[in-house]
Amino acid sequence: MYDLITNNFQGTNITIALTGLPIVITGEVIGGDGSIITLRLRDGSSIYIESSLIAFFY
């Protein structure tokens, strides 16, 4: 899932659902490092998500 998101959705806003938690996170894909995906949120802060924790995205 890491390669799919970082290669095809770089610079795009996506919503990510986390495995085992009833939350979704929306932000712009700004990069990745190994298996960590970096999203920039609307307020300008960045969040780092381990790709193995992603249930799905849209």
C-alpha positions as CSV (number, residue, x, y, z in Angstrom):
1,M,0.0,0.0,0.0
2,Y,3.0,2.3,0.7
3,D,4.1,2.2,-3.0
4,L,0.6,2.7,-4.3
5,I,0.0,5.8,-2.2
6,T,3.4,7.5,-2.5
7,N,3.8,6.8,-6.3
8,N,0.3,7.5,-7.5
9,F,-1.1,10.0,-5.0
10,Q,1.8,12.4,-4.3
11,G,0.5,15.9,-3.8
12,T,-3.2,14.7,-3.6
13,N,-5.6,14.9,-0.7
14,I,-6.6,11.4,0.5
15,T,-8.5,10.0,3.4
16,I,-6.9,7.1,5.3
17,A,-8.7,4.8,7.7
18,L,-6.5,3.2,10.4
19,T,-6.8,-0.5,11.3
20,G,-8.5,-1.2,14.6
21,L,-9.5,2.4,15.2
22,P,-12.7,4.1,14.3
23,I,-11.0,7.2,12.8
24,V,-10.1,8.5,9.4
25,I,-7.4,11.1,8.6
26,T,-7.5,13.4,5.6
27,G,-4.5,15.2,4.2
28,E,-2.1,15.8,1.3
29,V,0.4,13.1,0.6
30,I,3.8,14.9,0.8
31,G,6.1,11.9,0.9
32,G,7.3,8.8,2.6
33,D,10.3,7.2,4.1
34,G,10.6,3.4,4.0
35,S,7.1,2.4,5.2
36,I,6.1,5.7,6.8
37,I,3.7,7.9,4.8
38,T,3.6,11.6,5.6
39,L,0.4,13.6,5.3
40,R,0.1,17.4,5.6
41,L,-3.1,18.4,7.3
42,R,-5.2,21.4,6.6
43,D,-3.6,23.4,9.4
44,G,-0.1,22.8,8.0
45,S,1.0,20.3,10.5
46,S,2.4,16.9,9.3
47,I,1.4,13.5,10.5
48,Y,3.3,10.3,9.9
49,I,1.5,7.0,9.4
50,E,3.0,3.5,9.3
51,S,1.6,1.9,6.1
52,S,0.9,-1.4,7.8
53,L,-1.7,0.4,10.0
54,I,-3.8,1.6,6.9
55,A,-7.0,-0.3,6.5
56,F,-8.1,1.5,3.3
57,F,-7.9,4.9,1.7
58,Y,-10.0,6.9,-0.7
